[in-house]
Amino acid sequence: MAASDGVTPALHFVAFRGDEFLSAVRLWGRPDFIHRKWDQRARREIAPGDTIIFAAGSEADPPSRFNGNDIDEPGDR
């Protein structure tokens, strides 16, 4: 899918933990999705045309067999 199809590609950040997140935001902008680790769920959420930014590793690395937990935002509960 492409933006011409009416679908805007998403930006995914994978495995960011600290200051590197802020550096990535300055360079790429705010992500549409934040994945705590490269796992099966993250892999399923990536669509053709999306951009994936890894803090370490790459899309070629095998994903973890175990899914990472969600990020809890203040006020979500």
ChimeraX attribute file (.defattr): number of C-alpha atoms within 10 A of each C-alpha:
attribute: neighborCount
match mode: 1-to-1
recipient: residues
	/A:1	12
	/A:2	11
	/A:3	9
	/A:4	7
	/A:5	7
	/A:6	8
	/A:7	10
	/A:8	12
	/A:9	16
	/A:10	16
	/A:11	18
	/A:12	19
	/A:13	24
	/A:14	23
	/A:15	17
	/A:16	18
	/A:17	11
	/A:18	9
	/A:19	8
	/A:20	11
	/A:21	17
	/A:22	14
	/A:23	11
	/A:24	17
	/A:25	12
	/A:26	10
	/A:27	9
	/A:28	13
	/A:29	11
	/A:30	15
	/A:31	17
	/A:32	11
	/A:33	15
	/A:34	18
	/A:35	21
	/A:36	17
	/A:37	22
	/A:38	24
	/A:39	17
	/A:40	15
	/A:41	16
	/A:42	20
	/A:43	14
	/A:44	8
	/A:45	13
	/A:46	16
	/A:47	11
	/A:48	10
	/A:49	14
	/A:50	15
	/A:51	16
	/A:52	17
	/A:53	19
	/A:54	17
	/A:55	16
	/A:56	10
	/A:57	12
	/A:58	13
	/A:59	12
	/A:60	6
	/A:61	8
	/A:62	12
	/A:63	16
	/A:64	14
	/A:65	10
	/A:66	11
	/A:67	15
	/A:68	16
	/A:69	9
	/A:70	9
	/A:71	10
	/A:72	8
	/A:73	7
	/A:74	6
	/A:75	5
	/A:76	6
	/A:77	5
